[in-house]
Amino acid sequence: MVPVDKAIDMVRAAHAQAARLDIAVTAVVVDQSGRLVALGRMDRARPITVDMATNRAYTAASFQQPTNELTGLAGQTWFQSLVVSSNGRIMPGGGALPILEGGNVVGAVAIAGGTDDQDQRCCEVALAVYA
């Protein structure tokens, strides 16, 4: 489980990195089951970024790997079935990383609002705060 104070620090770090990149994002931290621990949406971030970041975080926690590593699977039938059966909660692409503690996945952090590369960079900065 990700402690809420660390989750909030991660959201703040992601927002600070986004500001340096001149983008507005939503940052989300979830626990190991994909349930929300912390969420922060910057003032100019589009409302849809809340759902996108939440779904990305859920995906990283569920698959226990970075979502950018799932991009190659997106076109496969079995993966599309997961997307449909999860009502779109499964999202491949950049922008989410699992949070590891002692080799175990304890949660995930996700960002939405920039390009996949920008979102990924914000995730990396946020994850560094957790360590």
C-alpha positions in Angstrom: 0.0 0.0 0.0 1.3 3.5 -0.9 1.1 5.8 2.1 -1.1 8.8 1.3 1.6 11.4 2.3 4.0 9.8 -0.2 1.3 9.7 -2.8 0.6 13.4 -2.4 4.3 14.2 -2.7 4.4 12.2 -5.9 1.5 14.1 -7.3 3.2 17.4 -6.4 6.4 16.3 -8.0 4.6 15.3 -11.2 2.9 18.7 -11.3 6.2 20.5 -10.8 7.8 18.6 -13.7 4.7 19.3 -15.9 5.1 23.0 -15.1 8.7 22.8 -16.2 7.5 21.2 -19.5 4.8 23.9 -19.8 2.0 21.4 -19.8 -1.0 20.9 -17.5 -1.6 17.3 -16.3 -3.6 15.1 -14.0 -1.4 12.9 -11.7 -2.8 9.8 -10.1 -1.5 7.3 -7.5 -3.3 4.0 -6.9 -2.7 1.1 -4.6 -1.7 -2.4 -5.7 -5.3 -3.2 -6.7 -5.7 0.0 -8.8 -7.8 1.9 -6.2 -7.2 5.6 -5.9 -4.9 6.9 -3.2 -4.2 10.4 -4.5 -5.3 12.6 -7.5 -4.3 16.1 -8.5 -5.5 17.9 -11.6 -3.6 21.1 -12.6 -5.7 24.2 -13.3 -5.5 24.0 -17.1 -5.6 20.2 -17.4 -8.5 19.0 -19.5 -11.2 17.1 -17.5 -10.7 13.9 -19.6 -7.2 13.6 -18.2 -8.7 12.5 -14.9 -10.1 9.3 -16.4 -7.1 8.8 -18.6 -4.6 9.0 -15.7 -6.8 6.8 -13.5 -7.1 4.2 -16.1 -3.4 4.2 -16.9 -2.6 3.8 -13.2 -5.0 0.9 -12.9 -3.4 -0.7 -15.9 0.2 -0.4 -14.6 -0.9 -1.8 -11.2 -2.9 -4.7 -12.8 -0.2 -5.7 -15.3 2.6 -4.9 -12.8 4.6 -3.2 -15.5 5.0 0.2 -17.2 2.1 0.8 -19.6 4.5 1.8 -22.4 5.6 -1.9 -22.5 2.0 -2.9 -23.3 1.8 -0.9 -26.6 3.0 -3.9 -28.7 0.1 -6.0 -27.3 -2.6 -3.4 -28.1 -3.5 -4.9 -31.5 -3.8 -8.5 -30.3 -7.3 -10.0 -30.0 -6.9 -11.2 -26.4 -5.7 -7.7 -25.3 -8.6 -6.0 -27.1 -10.9 -8.4 -25.2 -9.4 -7.2 -21.9 -9.9 -3.6 -23.0 -13.6 -4.2 -23.8 -14.3 -6.4 -20.7 -12.7 -3.7 -18.5 -14.9 -1.0 -20.0 -11.8 0.8 -21.3 -9.9 0.8 -18.0 -7.0 -1.1 -19.6 -4.9 1.5 -21.4 -1.6 0.7 -23.2 0.8 3.5 -24.0 3.2 5.8 -22.1 2.3 7.5 -18.9 2.2 5.0 -16.0 4.7 3.1 -13.9 4.3 0.5 -11.1 5.5 1.5 -7.7 7.8 -1.2 -6.3 8.8 -1.8 -2.7 11.0 -4.7 -1.8 10.4 -6.2 -5.2 6.7 -6.2 -4.8 4.2 -3.9 -6.6 2.5 -1.7 -4.0 0.8 0.7 -6.4 1.2 2.7 -9.6 1.6 6.4 -10.7 0.2 7.8 -13.9 0.0 11.1 -15.7 -2.2 12.3 -18.5 -2.2 15.7 -20.3 0.9 15.8 -22.4 2.4 13.6 -25.0 3.2 10.0 -24.0 6.9 11.0 -23.6 6.0 14.1 -21.5 3.7 12.0 -19.3 6.3 9.3 -18.9 8.9 11.9 -17.8 6.5 13.3 -15.2 5.9 9.7 -14.0 9.7 9.1 -13.6 10.1 12.3 -11.6 7.1 11.3 -9.4 8.4 7.8 -8.9 11.8 9.1 -7.8 10.1 10.9 -4.9 8.7 7.6 -3.6 12.2 5.9 -3.2 
